[in-house]
Amino acid sequence: MPLALASIGQKCIIKSFACSCDTRMRMVNMGFIPGRSVEIMNRMNGTVLVRVGESRLMLDCCLATQIQVQ
């Protein structure tokens, strides 16, 4: 399922990315590594606030849709 469809408070495991190689590398550099846990913290105005490890990151919904989680 895409990360953008996860519920607030839900913890997910990153499976894969459905984006360009450049975007994928940028995501990995920010801590979005397949197998790593992420938590949906909030949604507002077309963005998704997620926790990855000790970091909190705001993603736009288009990018969050390209991250596949389980």
PLY file of the C-alpha trace (Angstrom):
ply
format ascii 1.0
element vertex 70
property float x
property float y
property float z
element edge 69
property int vertex1
property int vertex2
end_header
0.00 0.00 0.00
1.25 3.54 -0.59
2.47 5.45 2.48
-0.07 8.20 1.69
-2.93 5.77 2.46
-1.69 4.73 5.93
-3.68 5.94 8.93
-2.44 8.50 11.45
-0.57 6.67 14.21
0.03 3.62 12.02
3.53 2.16 11.96
4.61 0.69 8.64
7.67 -0.95 7.12
9.08 0.57 3.92
9.02 -1.99 1.10
9.99 -0.16 -2.09
9.84 3.06 -4.09
7.91 3.76 -7.31
9.89 6.85 -8.33
12.92 7.91 -10.34
16.41 6.84 -9.34
17.29 10.41 -8.27
14.24 10.68 -6.05
14.91 7.22 -4.60
18.48 8.22 -3.68
17.22 11.44 -2.08
14.72 9.42 -0.01
17.43 6.97 1.10
19.65 9.90 2.13
16.78 11.20 4.31
16.47 7.81 6.04
13.74 6.12 3.98
15.45 2.74 3.66
13.56 -0.43 2.68
12.95 -2.50 5.80
12.92 0.52 8.09
9.90 1.46 10.20
7.99 4.71 9.64
5.08 6.16 11.57
2.38 8.47 10.20
2.13 11.35 12.65
-0.25 13.79 10.93
-1.75 14.99 7.65
-2.42 18.57 6.66
-2.94 20.55 3.44
-1.75 17.82 1.07
1.25 16.80 3.15
2.06 13.85 5.41
4.19 14.18 8.58
6.14 10.97 9.23
8.64 9.80 11.82
11.63 7.87 10.49
13.91 6.83 13.33
14.46 9.95 15.44
13.61 12.32 12.57
10.28 13.89 11.58
9.82 14.69 7.92
7.01 16.35 5.98
6.31 14.83 2.55
3.87 16.00 -0.07
1.17 13.46 -0.90
2.54 12.82 -4.41
5.86 11.66 -2.96
4.18 9.71 -0.13
2.14 7.87 -2.77
5.37 6.64 -4.40
6.62 4.96 -1.19
5.25 1.44 -0.80
4.84 0.12 2.76
3.38 -2.91 4.51
0 1
1 2
2 3
3 4
4 5
5 6
6 7
7 8
8 9
9 10
10 11
11 12
12 13
13 14
14 15
15 16
16 17
17 18
18 19
19 20
20 21
21 22
22 23
23 24
24 25
25 26
26 27
27 28
28 29
29 30
30 31
31 32
32 33
33 34
34 35
35 36
36 37
37 38
38 39
39 40
40 41
41 42
42 43
43 44
44 45
45 46
46 47
47 48
48 49
49 50
50 51
51 52
52 53
53 54
54 55
55 56
56 57
57 58
58 59
59 60
60 61
61 62
62 63
63 64
64 65
65 66
66 67
67 68
68 69
